[in-house]
């Protein structure tokens, strides 16, 4: 399987968000797009600490991320209803996209042995090309990493 590389054209997708809207990547051309892939909101019937930690660090950086002409989405294989509950429970200000068919997750992040998206973040520039890929994510500082990467995106 060939995975996305920096410099590749980002494949378009259309997914339903936690608020019921449809989000199509190509609608956001002209802005930087941050796609945060993660395995699942709740693993083994309890909240995943990593998911919550990553959400916290990104929420704290969200205002600065959007001030850098960027839009941010989180993606997982969770259902729209699960995404809605998670976003409401943790008061997350950005949309979570549901990919139950795993098409965007496979195309970008790849899947782990359990068939869930691998934790990774993709920054897509205004022209629709992948500018930065984060694979080994430090959930404590990921929001700051995204900001620094966005500042260097042309």
Secondary structure, DSSP 8 states (H G I E B T S, - for coil): -----TTSB----EEEETTS-EEEGGGGTTSEEEEEE-S-SEETTEE-HHHHHHHHHHHHHHHHHHHTSEEEEEEES--HHHHHHHHHHHT--SEEEE-TT-HHHHHHT-B-TTS-B-SEEEEE-TTSBEEEEE-S--TTTHHHHHHHHHHH--
